[in-house]
């Protein structure tokens, strides 16, 4: 019975990996919207595998390693391939800037597995958050998208920036239900994202991403006000 319980969160993690593999197949077929749907589904599975493991009290080293391997495919490789698919310019070198995103995703996930500081918070942008930002560009119709994906310099700068954020020392709130952890700023981000979606559609995701990045500034201010 104990062994069956241990495999429940692992099965959810493998569901995440399955979504990632089918997302990659969809990208090769240039079915980017289907790939986006699969990555979103994987993000839900990625959240719940850890939640279920803690709930059943079966979280361990195997689950942690398996989770990172699945995340590398779904939130590292697949988003990088989406960036490549969205590029509308030809350049012998700069168009391959997307590779940096995959490489830094791998580095970030390996670092996470051995970094004891990331128990109640994240150091650097988590790969699922970066993946959500990436898939939003599939649906966004805004001049900023043209600047990023139709401009060699813009695309290169974008890839460098998001890659740096993945491995940066920026301390960010984690989506983990633990006693004593504040979720007020995350709740604000969630509400702003939902409300802004009705006005600017998928552009709300980059807005949420920016709000998440400024969490280290906003959370201390909120705590001082006693919220």
LUMNUSE-57793 format. One line per 8 residues: their letters; for each residue x, y, z of N, C-alpha, C, O. Coordinates in steps of 0.02 Angstrom, whole numbers, always signed. Layout:
residues N
a = X,Y,Z,X,Y,Z,X,Y,Z,X,Y,Z ~ ...;
//
This chain:
residues 227
xxxxxxxx = +42,-60,+0,+0,+0,+0,+44,+63,+0,+29,+112,-34 ~ +98,+61,+39,+144,+118,+43,+176,+131,-24,+182,+189,-45 ~ +196,+77,-59,+228,+84,-125,+180,+114,-176,+201,+154,-218 ~ +116,+96,-172,+66,+124,-217,+58,+199,-204,+54,+238,-251 ~ +56,+218,-140,+51,+289,-122,+110,+328,-149,+102,+385,-172 ~ +170,+298,-146,+230,+333,-170,+227,+347,-245,+255,+396,-269 ~ +194,+302,-282,+192,+309,-354,+138,+356,-379,+138,+374,-438 ~ +92,+376,-336,+38,+421,-358,+67,+489,-381,+52,+510,-437;
xxxxxxxx = +108,+524,-340,+136,+587,-364,+184,+577,-423,+188,+620,-467 ~ +220,+520,-424,+265,+506,-480,+225,+497,-545,+248,+517,-599 ~ +167,+467,-540,+124,+459,-599,+100,+526,-626,+95,+536,-686 ~ +85,+572,-580,+65,+639,-600,+124,+674,-635,+114,+709,-685 ~ +183,+665,-608,+244,+693,-639,+254,+666,-709,+271,+703,-755 ~ +243,+601,-718,+249,+570,-784,+196,+597,-831,+206,+599,-892 ~ +139,+617,-804,+87,+649,-845,+112,+716,-870,+99,+734,-927 ~ +148,+752,-828,+181,+815,-847,+229,+802,-906,+228,+838,-956;
xxxxxxxx = +270,+751,-899,+319,+734,-951,+284,+714,-1016,+306,+732,-1070 ~ +230,+676,-1010,+192,+655,-1069,+166,+716,-1107,+169,+719,-1168 ~ +139,+764,-1070,+115,+826,-1101,+172,+862,-1137,+163,+888,-1192 ~ +230,+863,-1105,+288,+896,-1136,+309,+863,-1201,+325,+897,-1249 ~ +308,+796,-1202,+328,+760,-1262,+278,+773,-1319,+298,+783,-1376 ~ +214,+772,-1303,+164,+785,-1355,+164,+858,-1376,+148,+875,-1433 ~ +184,+903,-1330,+191,+974,-1348,+246,+982,-1400,+239,+1020,-1448 ~ +301,+946,-1391,+357,+949,-1439,+336,+923,-1507,+354,+951,-1559;
xxxxxxxx = +298,+868,-1507,+273,+841,-1570,+228,+892,-1605,+232,+901,-1666 ~ +187,+927,-1565,+142,+979,-1593,+182,+1037,-1622,+164,+1065,-1674 ~ +237,+1055,-1589,+279,+1109,-1614,+310,+1091,-1682,+312,+1132,-1727 ~ +333,+1029,-1688,+361,+1006,-1752,+309,+1008,-1808,+326,+1017,-1866 ~ +246,+1000,-1789,+191,+1003,-1838,+167,+1075,-1847,+121,+1088,-1886 ~ +197,+1121,-1810,+179,+1192,-1807,+107,+1201,-1782,+72,+1248,-1802 ~ +86,+1157,-1738,+22,+1164,-1704,+36,+1196,-1636,+32,+1163,-1584 ~ +53,+1260,-1637,+77,+1294,-1577,+24,+1303,-1524,+38,+1300,-1465;
xxxxxxxx = -38,+1313,-1545,-92,+1321,-1495,-102,+1256,-1457,-114,+1258,-1396 ~ -98,+1200,-1491,-104,+1135,-1457,-45,+1126,-1409,-54,+1101,-1353 ~ +15,+1146,-1430,+73,+1141,-1387,+64,+1184,-1324,+82,+1163,-1269 ~ +35,+1243,-1333,+22,+1288,-1276,-27,+1256,-1227,-17,+1259,-1167 ~ -80,+1226,-1254,-130,+1193,-1211,-97,+1137,-1170,-111,+1130,-1111 ~ -55,+1098,-1203,-22,+1042,-1169,+25,+1066,-1114,+31,+1034,-1062 ~ +59,+1121,-1126,+105,+1149,-1076,+66,+1177,-1017,+88,+1170,-959 ~ +9,+1208,-1030,-33,+1233,-976,-58,+1174,-933,-57,+1178,-872;
xxxxxxxx = -80,+1121,-966,-103,+1061,-930,-46,+1032,-888,-56,+1012,-831 ~ +14,+1031,-917,+73,+1006,-881,+88,+1049,-820,+110,+1022,-769 ~ +77,+1114,-825,+90,+1159,-769,+45,+1142,-709,+66,+1144,-652 ~ -18,+1125,-724,-64,+1104,-670,-39,+1039,-639,-40,+1032,-577 ~ -18,+992,-680,+7,+929,-655,+70,+939,-614,+80,+907,-562 ~ +113,+985,-636,+175,+1000,-601,+162,+1029,-532,+199,+1016,-485 ~ +109,+1069,-527,+91,+1097,-461,+64,+1042,-415,+82,+1039,-356 ~ +22,+999,-443,-13,+951,-400,+30,+891,-381,+15,+858,-332;
xxxxxxxx = +83,+875,-420,+123,+817,-400,+158,+830,-333,+160,+786,-290 ~ +185,+890,-325,+217,+907,-262,+166,+913,-205,+179,+891,-149 ~ +108,+942,-221,+55,+949,-171,+31,+881,-147,+23,+871,-87 ~ +20,+835,-194,-3,+767,-176,+51,+730,-136,+35,+695,-89 ~ +115,+739,-156,+169,+705,-120,+172,+728,-48,+182,+687,-3 ~ +164,+794,-37,+165,+819,+32,+103,+798,+70,+106,+784,+130 ~ +47,+795,+35,-16,+775,+66,-13,+702,+89,-37,+685,+143 ~ +16,+659,+47,+22,+588,+64,+84,+572,+105,+95,+516,+127;
xxxxxxxx = +126,+625,+115,+188,+618,+153,+235,+566,+122,+263,+523,+157 ~ +241,+570,+55,+284,+523,+20,+335,+560,-24,+365,+530,-69 ~ +344,+625,-11,+393,+662,-51,+463,+638,-34,+480,+629,+24 ~ +504,+630,-87,+571,+605,-76,+618,+624,-133,+599,+662,-177 ~ +678,+597,-131,+730,+614,-179,+712,+592,-250,+725,+629,-298 ~ +681,+534,-257,+663,+509,-323,+613,+555,-357,+621,+573,-415 ~ +562,+575,-320,+511,+619,-347,+540,+686,-368,+520,+715,-418 ~ +588,+711,-328,+619,+775,-343,+660,+771,-408,+656,+817,-449;
xxxxxxxx = +697,+718,-417,+737,+710,-477,+692,+700,-538,+705,+728,-591 ~ +641,+659,-530,+595,+645,-585,+559,+709,-607,+549,+721,-666 ~ +541,+750,-558,+507,+813,-572,+551,+860,-613,+527,+891,-660 ~ +614,+864,-596,+659,+907,-633,+671,+883,-704,+675,+922,-751 ~ +676,+816,-712,+685,+788,-779,+624,+803,-823,+630,+820,-881 ~ +564,+795,-794,+503,+810,-831,+498,+884,-848,+478,+903,-903 ~ +516,+926,-799,+513,+999,-809,+561,+1022,-864,+546,+1069,-900 ~ +618,+988,-870,+666,+1007,-921,+636,+998,-991,+647,+1039,-1035;
xxxxxxxx = +599,+944,-1000,+568,+931,-1065,+510,+979,-1077,+505,+1010,-1129 ~ +465,+984,-1027,+403,+1021,-1036,+413,+1097,-1032,+384,+1134,-1072 ~ +453,+1119,-984,+460,+1191,-971,+528,+1219,-991,+541,+1279,-984 ~ +572,+1175,-1016,+637,+1198,-1039,+645,+1191,-1114,+654,+1240,-1149 ~ +641,+1129,-1138,+650,+1115,-1209,+591,+1139,-1251,+601,+1173,-1301 ~ +530,+1121,-1231,+471,+1139,-1271,+464,+1215,-1280,+453,+1237,-1337 ~ +469,+1255,-1227,+465,+1328,-1237,+520,+1356,-1282,+509,+1402,-1321 ~ +580,+1328,-1276,+636,+1350,-1319,+619,+1336,-1392,+633,+1378,-1435;
xxxxxxxx = +590,+1279,-1406,+570,+1262,-1475,+514,+1307,-1499,+510,+1323,-1559 ~ +469,+1328,-1453,+416,+1375,-1472,+447,+1442,-1492,+425,+1472,-1541 ~ +496,+1465,-1455,+530,+1528,-1472,+559,+1523,-1543,+554,+1570,-1582 ~ +590,+1467,-1558,+618,+1457,-1624,+564,+1457,-1678,+574,+1485,-1732 ~ +506,+1427,-1662,+452,+1424,-1711,+421,+1492,-1724,+394,+1505,-1778 ~ +425,+1537,-1675,+394,+1603,-1681,+439,+1653,-1718,+415,+1705,-1741 ~ +504,+1637,-1723,+550,+1683,-1756,+532,+1692,-1830,+520,+1643,-1865 ~ +530,+1754,-1853,+511,+1768,-1923,+568,+1802,-1961,+555,+1836,-2011;
xxxxxxxx = +629,+1795,-1937,+687,+1822,-1973,+738,+1767,-1983,+736,+1716,-1949 ~ +783,+1777,-2029,+836,+1728,-2042,+903,+1760,-2030,+921,+1811,-2060 ~ +941,+1730,-1986,+1008,+1754,-1970,+1050,+1692,-1953,+1026,+1649,-1916 ~ +1110,+1687,-1979,+1150,+1627,-1969,+1165,+1610,-1896,+1179,+1552,-1880 ~ +1162,+1660,-1851,+1181,+1647,-1782,+1127,+1670,-1732,+1109,+1632,-1687 ~ +1102,+1731,-1740,+1058,+1759,-1690,+991,+1721,-1683,+961,+1721,-1630 ~ +969,+1689,-1737,+906,+1651,-1733,+912,+1591,-1686,+861,+1562,-1667 ~ +974,+1571,-1669,+984,+1514,-1624,+990,+1535,-1551,+1011,+1496,-1509;
xxxxxxxx = +973,+1597,-1537,+975,+1621,-1467,+929,+1581,-1422,+941,+1578,-1361 ~ +877,+1550,-1450,+829,+1512,-1410,+864,+1454,-1374,+840,+1432,-1321 ~ +920,+1430,-1401,+956,+1374,-1369,+978,+1393,-1298,+979,+1351,-1254 ~ +994,+1456,-1288,+1016,+1480,-1222,+961,+1470,-1170,+977,+1454,-1112 ~ +898,+1478,-1190,+843,+1468,-1143,+840,+1396,-1119,+830,+1383,-1060 ~ +849,+1349,-1165,+849,+1278,-1147,+908,+1261,-1102,+901,+1224,-1053 ~ +966,+1288,-1118,+1026,+1274,-1078,+1020,+1301,-1007,+1037,+1266,-959 ~ +995,+1362,-1000,+989,+1392,-934,+931,+1361,-894,+932,+1361,-833;
xxxxxxxx = +882,+1334,-929,+829,+1297,-895,+857,+1234,-863,+840,+1218,-806 ~ +900,+1200,-899,+933,+1140,-872,+976,+1158,-812,+975,+1124,-761 ~ +1014,+1212,-818,+1057,+1235,-763,+1015,+1253,-702,+1032,+1236,-646 ~ +959,+1289,-714,+916,+1310,-659,+886,+1250,-622,+883,+1250,-560 ~ +864,+1199,-659,+833,+1141,-629,+884,+1099,-590,+869,+1073,-536 ~ +945,+1093,-618,+997,+1056,-582,+1017,+1093,-518,+1028,+1062,-466 ~ +1020,+1159,-522,+1037,+1200,-464,+984,+1194,-410,+999,+1192,-351 ~ +920,+1192,-432,+865,+1187,-384,+869,+1124,-342,+854,+1125,-283;
xxxxxxxx = +891,+1069,-373,+893,+1005,-337,+944,+1002,-281,+938,+962,-235 ~ +994,+1045,-284,+1047,+1044,-232,+1048,+1108,-191,+1090,+1114,-145 ~ +1004,+1155,-205,+1004,+1219,-170,+956,+1216,-111,+895,+1216,-120 ~ +983,+1214,-51,+942,+1209,+9,+905,+1274,+26,+863,+1274,+70 ~ +922,+1328,-9,+889,+1392,+4,+819,+1396,-26,+781,+1442,-10 ~ +801,+1349,-69,+739,+1354,-106,+684,+1310,-78,+644,+1281,-115 ~ +683,+1304,-12,+631,+1264,+21,+565,+1301,+22,+513,+1272,+6 ~ +566,+1365,+42,+505,+1405,+47,+500,+1461,-4,+451,+1498,-5;
xxxxxxxx = +551,+1467,-46,+551,+1519,-97,+594,+1495,-155,+629,+1444,-150 ~ +591,+1531,-210,+631,+1514,-269,+689,+1563,-276,+681,+1622,-260 ~ +745,+1539,-299,+801,+1582,-317,+806,+1580,-393,+828,+1530,-422 ~ +787,+1634,-425,+782,+1634,-498,+711,+1616,-520,+674,+1586,-482 ~ +693,+1635,-581,+626,+1622,-607,+616,+1547,-618,+658,+1516,-652 ~ +564,+1517,-592,+551,+1446,-604,+536,+1433,-678,+508,+1475,-712 ~ +556,+1375,-703,+545,+1359,-774,+471,+1360,-794,+457,+1380,-850 ~ +424,+1338,-752,+354,+1342,-773,+331,+1414,-785,+291,+1426,-831;
xxxxxxxx = +355,+1461,-744,+336,+1531,-754,+363,+1557,-820,+328,+1593,-856 ~ +424,+1538,-835,+453,+1560,-899,+416,+1527,-957,+407,+1558,-1009 ~ +395,+1465,-948,+357,+1430,-1001,+290,+1465,-1014,+269,+1471,-1072 ~ +257,+1488,-961,+193,+1523,-969,+203,+1588,-1008,+162,+1607,-1050 ~ +258,+1623,-993,+274,+1684,-1030,+285,+1667,-1104,+261,+1704,-1148 ~ +320,+1614,-1117,+336,+1595,-1186,+273,+1579,-1226,+265,+1604,-1282 ~ +229,+1538,-1198,+170,+1518,-1237,+121,+1576,-1247,+81,+1575,-1294 ~ +125,+1627,-1204,+81,+1685,-1213,+94,+1720,-1280,+49,+1749,-1310;
xxxxxxxx = +158,+1718,-1303,+175,+1752,-1366,+142,+1719,-1426,+136,+1750,-1479 ~ +120,+1658,-1419,+84,+1624,-1474,+19,+1661,-1489,-2,+1665,-1547 ~ -13,+1687,-1437,-80,+1716,-1444,-80,+1793,-1445,-129,+1824,-1464 ~ -25,+1823,-1425,-21,+1896,-1420,-17,+1928,-1489,+22,+1907,-1532 ~ -57,+1980,-1499,-54,+2020,-1561,-40,+2092,-1540,-86,+2131,-1530 ~ +24,+2109,-1535,+44,+2175,-1511,+112,+2192,-1543,+151,+2147,-1557 ~ +125,+2256,-1554,+189,+2276,-1585,+251,+2250,-1549,+302,+2237,-1580 ~ +246,+2241,-1483,+304,+2216,-1445,+323,+2146,-1468,+382,+2127,-1465;
xxxxxxxx = +274,+2106,-1490,+288,+2039,-1515,+328,+2043,-1579,+375,+2004,-1589 ~ +311,+2090,-1622,+348,+2099,-1685,+420,+2119,-1670,+467,+2097,-1704 ~ +429,+2162,-1620,+497,+2184,-1603,+540,+2126,-1579,+599,+2123,-1594 ~ +509,+2080,-1542,+547,+2023,-1515,+562,+1971,-1568,+618,+1948,-1574 ~ +511,+1952,-1605,+518,+1894,-1649,+531,+1910,-1723,+543,+1865,-1763 ~ +530,+1974,-1740,+546,+1994,-1809,+610,+2034,-1812,+630,+2058,-1865 ~ +643,+2042,-1755,+702,+2083,-1751,+759,+2043,-1720,+752,+2017,-1665 ~ +814,+2037,-1756,+870,+1996,-1732,+895,+2018,-1663,+906,+1976,-1619;
xxxxxxxx = +904,+2083,-1655,+930,+2109,-1592,+879,+2100,-1536,+896,+2080,-1481 ~ +815,+2115,-1552,+762,+2109,-1502,+755,+2037,-1477,+748,+2026,-1417 ~ +758,+1989,-1523,+752,+1919,-1504,+811,+1896,-1462,+803,+1860,-1413 ~ +871,+1917,-1481,+931,+1898,-1444,+929,+1927,-1374,+946,+1892,-1325 ~ +910,+1990,-1368,+906,+2022,-1302,+854,+1986,-1258,+866,+1973,-1199 ~ +797,+1970,-1288,+744,+1936,-1251,+769,+1869,-1224,+760,+1854,-1165 ~ +801,+1829,-1266,+826,+1763,-1245,+879,+1769,-1191,+880,+1729,-1144 ~ +922,+1819,-1197,+974,+1830,-1146,+942,+1849,-1079,+963,+1824,-1027;
xxxxxxxx = +893,+1894,-1081,+862,+1918,-1020,+825,+1862,-984,+836,+1851,-924 ~ +782,+1825,-1019,+744,+1771,-986,+790,+1715,-963,+777,+1683,-911 ~ +844,+1703,-1000,+892,+1652,-980,+928,+1673,-916,+938,+1632,-871 ~ +946,+1736,-912,+979,+1762,-852,+932,+1757,-791,+953,+1738,-737 ~ +869,+1774,-801,+821,+1773,-746,+812,+1702,-718,+799,+1693,-659 ~ +819,+1652,-761,+813,+1582,-739,+867,+1564,-689,+854,+1526,-642 ~ +927,+1589,-699,+984,+1569,-656,+1007,+1626,-610,+1060,+1621,-579 ~ +968,+1679,-606,+986,+1736,-565,+979,+1719,-490,+953,+1666,-473;
xxxxxxxx = +1002,+1765,-448,+996,+1756,-375,+935,+1793,-348,+930,+1807,-288 ~ +888,+1809,-392,+827,+1845,-372,+783,+1799,-330,+764,+1744,-352 ~ +767,+1821,-269,+725,+1780,-224,+652,+1795,-238,+629,+1852,-233 ~ +614,+1742,-256,+545,+1749,-277,+500,+1702,-237,+523,+1649,-215 ~ +436,+1721,-228,+391,+1678,-189,+377,+1612,-225,+372,+1610,-286 ~ +371,+1559,-186,+357,+1493,-213,+283,+1477,-205,+251,+1498,-157 ~ +257,+1439,-253,+187,+1417,-249,+184,+1351,-210,+171,+1298,-238 ~ +195,+1356,-145,+192,+1298,-102,+151,+1315,-41,+162,+1366,-9;
xxxxxxxx = +102,+1272,-26,+60,+1284,+32,+95,+1261,+95,+95,+1202,+112 ~ +126,+1309,+129,+162,+1294,+191,+144,+1344,+245,+130,+1402,+231 ~ +143,+1321,+306,+124,+1362,+363,+172,+1421,+371,+233,+1413,+368 ~ +143,+1481,+382,+183,+1540,+393,+204,+1577,+330,+236,+1629,+334 ~ +185,+1550,+272,+205,+1582,+209,+151,+1632,+187,+91,+1617,+191 ~ +172,+1690,+163,+126,+1741,+141,+108,+1732,+67,+152,+1720,+25 ~ +44,+1736,+52,+21,+1728,-16,-15,+1791,-42,-46,+1789,-95 ~ -9,+1845,-4,-48,+1905,-21,-27,+1934,-89,-69,+1949,-131;
xxxxxxxx = +39,+1940,-100,+62,+1969,-163,+46,+1922,-222,+29,+1946,-276 ~ +51,+1857,-211,+33,+1809,-264,-42,+1814,-280,-62,+1805,-337 ~ -82,+1827,-228,-154,+1836,-239,-167,+1898,-280,-210,+1898,-324 ~ -130,+1952,-267,-137,+2013,-306,-119,+1999,-379,-155,+2021,-425 ~ -64,+1964,-390,-43,+1947,-458,-97,+1907,-494,-113,+1920,-552 ~ -126,+1858,-459,-179,+1816,-488,-239,+1858,-508,-267,+1850,-562 ~ -260,+1902,-463,-319,+1944,-476,-306,+1991,-534,-348,+1998,-579 ~ -248,+2024,-534,-230,+2070,-589,-228,+2033,-655,-250,+2059,-706;
xxxxxxxx = -201,+1973,-655,-197,+1933,-717,-266,+1917,-744,-279,+1925,-803 ~ -310,+1894,-700,-378,+1876,-721,-416,+1938,-748,-447,+1935,-800 ~ -412,+1993,-711,-448,+2054,-731,-420,+2082,-796,-457,+2100,-842 ~ -352,+2085,-800,-321,+2114,-860,-332,+2071,-922,-330,+2096,-978 ~ -344,+2006,-912,-356,+1962,-969,-417,+1983,-1009,-420,+1976,-1070 ~ -467,+2010,-974,-529,+2032,-1008,-516,+2095,-1051,-555,+2110,-1096 ~ -462,+2130,-1037,-448,+2192,-1073,-391,+2184,-1124,-396,+2210,-1180 ~ -340,+2149,-1106,-282,+2143,-1151,-267,+2071,-1169,-214,+2056,-1199;
xxxxxxxx = -312,+2025,-1153,-305,+1954,-1170,-238,+1926,-1145,-220,+1933,-1087 ~ -201,+1893,-1190,-140,+1857,-1169,-83,+1902,-1150,-33,+1879,-1123 ~ -89,+1967,-1164,-38,+2013,-1141,-37,+2017,-1065,+11,+2043,-1035 ~ -89,+1992,-1034,-93,+1990,-961,-39,+1945,-931,-19,+1954,-873 ~ -15,+1896,-969,+36,+1851,-943,+103,+1886,-935,+134,+1881,-882 ~ +128,+1923,-987,+189,+1963,-975,+181,+2013,-918,+229,+2026,-882 ~ +121,+2041,-910,+108,+2087,-854,+116,+2050,-788,+148,+2076,-742 ~ +87,+1991,-783,+94,+1951,-722,+166,+1931,-710,+189,+1929,-653;
xxxxxxxx = +202,+1917,-763,+273,+1899,-757,+313,+1956,-727,+356,+1945,-684 ~ +300,+2017,-749,+334,+2076,-723,+316,+2087,-649,+360,+2102,-608 ~ +252,+2078,-633,+231,+2085,-563,+265,+2034,-519,+284,+2048,-462 ~ +274,+1974,-545,+308,+1921,-507,+381,+1939,-495,+409,+1926,-442 ~ +412,+1971,-545,+482,+1990,-539,+493,+2043,-486,+546,+2045,-454 ~ +443,+2087,-476,+451,+2140,-426,+427,+2118,-357,+423,+2159,-311 ~ +412,+2054,-349,+392,+2028,-284,+441,+2043,-229,+420,+2061,-173 ~ +507,+2038,-241,+555,+2054,-187,+550,+2125,-161,+569,+2140,-105;
xxxxxxxx = +524,+2170,-204,+515,+2240,-183,+448,+2250,-148,+444,+2285,-97 ~ +396,+2220,-175,+328,+2232,-151,+312,+2195,-86,+279,+2224,-42 ~ +334,+2134,-78,+316,+2095,-19,+340,+2127,+46,+301,+2128,+94 ~ +402,+2152,+50,+423,+2186,+113,+381,+2248,+128,+367,+2262,+186 ~ +361,+2284,+75,+319,+2343,+85,+251,+2324,+113,+223,+2358,+156 ~ +224,+2268,+88,+158,+2244,+112,+164,+2221,+184,+119,+2235,+225 ~ +218,+2185,+200,+228,+2161,+269,+234,+2218,+319,+209,+2213,+375 ~ +267,+2273,+299,+275,+2330,+343,+208,+2364,+359,+199,+2394,+412;
xxx = +162,+2359,+311,+96,+2390,+321,+50,+2344,+361,-5,+2363,+380 ~ +75,+2283,+373,+37,+2237,+415,-20,+2204,+379,-69,+2184,+411 ~ -14,+2197,+313,-68,+2164,+276,-64,+2089,+285,-105,+2052,+257;
//
